[in-house]
Amino acid sequence: MISFSQVTKRYPGGLEALRGVTLTIEAGEIVFVTGPSGAGKSTLLKLMAAIERPTSGSVMISGQNVGALRPRAVPFLRRKLGLIFQDQKLLFDRSVFDNVMLPLAVTGFERREAARRVRAALDKVGLLAKEKAHPVRLSGGEQQRLAIARAIVHRPAILLADEPTGNLDAAYAAGIGELFRSFNQVGVTVVIATHDEAFAARMKPRHIALKEGKLAR
Amino acid sequence: MKTWWWHHIDALRTTLGRLLRTPVATLFNVSVIGVALALPVGLYVAIINLEDLARSLGSDPQLSVFLALDAGSADVKRIAARLQQHPSVREARFVSRDEALKELKASTGLADVIDSLPGNPLPDAFVVLPRGTAPESLEQLRDEIRRWPKVTHVQLDAEWARRLEAGLRAALLAVSLLATLFAFALVAVTFNTIRLQILTRREEIEVSKLIGATDSFIRRPFLYYGALQGLAGGLAAWAIIWAGVSILNGALVDLSRLYAARIELRHLGVEDSASLLVFSAALGWFGSWLSVNRHLAAIEPR
């Protein structure tokens, strides 16, 4: 499903975030990418979503060379992915409902069906009662779950999460971990980058450890 | 196809929402565009009214064709037939030399002088009303008739029409120049509005790109915004002109009474109004297109 071969990413300024990484993630897997900050976890995810391009090597997703994608084709790749960011990137000028609606709006989904899916996604993360609220009024954990609802509403084949439990307490993190596991159980390939080793260990999934831009194990 | 429509209707709705959510800013932008467009359009209305006035004051251009003194009635008949058949002659009226002399006596008060003449010095003549009024075609007609046998002189009474036309042409050119300048102003205003919008919607654009929005999807509401703002500006300009002409007409009522004539200014016609609106909307669209192309590429998620 996802395969990296000899991927190196050097940022302008000379920082080498990844050095010759080769790995494969099969369809339906749930994988944790761990390592200290600066180990290249975020870069790994950004390469998968074509937010960054590899300096050398190739990144393939479902047989598509993501690194060589034409700019016009990038949106269509991203529609197959669900992205969860460290800083969540919620839009604070609109309601919870409208935030989750966004991925469906950009693909021109039929309105009634879209509303149904938005509610299903909100229900899944336990925010259905707050669909009319604005994101500012939500707690940190709720905001994170809102970001997750937005990432899954269009039923992506792959879910990429960067530090999804960033600043949440352990109990909350466990809940979110369970959420990811449930998506994985219905066939979604899940890749989670985290520095929270305890969180990763509790989930007992396959584990990719990065250290200074290289695979550690 | 259905999705495509949804996209457009959605973009239009979002855009209208944005315009109405900041009513003061929208009002000011629309006013600036309206005033900028009202200046050249107002001058244009002034010119079309001047043209009307000129047409009502000035007589149609005409040609006087004088025949040779020795032209007989056969020659007169031949020339009359030729004139009548000529494609650019609308009407040709024969003025016989006796008739001309009578007219001269009656209109000038030179009866005594004329009576003392040994014979009638006037030639037979035709007064020709041409079909077209363009100076070039009039001159061409004059030169052509002048070469006919038994025609000694052709006089073109079109000097006045020509001067007027030249004057109005110059005025129209000035209006076009002005319109070009203000069209540029409209594009610039829209460019800047859209630039600010893109900056304030930076986050939204970034998120949209991250969840798979195409560039045209992101661009669309901005283009609609520019076009709608331009259209609203065009409507404002139209309203300004309409109000101006109405106010002037109100003032002209007194003048009409004094002169016992109906003096009324013409409003902008349906066709011109439609062009104004289409033009302003298109310029708004163009301004935002320039702005979007310039600024959207700078926003790439990192």
Interface residues (C-beta under 8 A of the other chain):
Chain A: A49 I51 R72 P75 F76 L77 R78 R79 L81 L83 F85 K89 L91 D93 L102 P103 A105 V106 T107 G108 E110 R111 R150
Chain B: K2 T3 W4 W6 H7 D10 E203 E204 E206 V207 S208 K209 L210 I211 G212 A213 T214 D215 F217 P301 R302
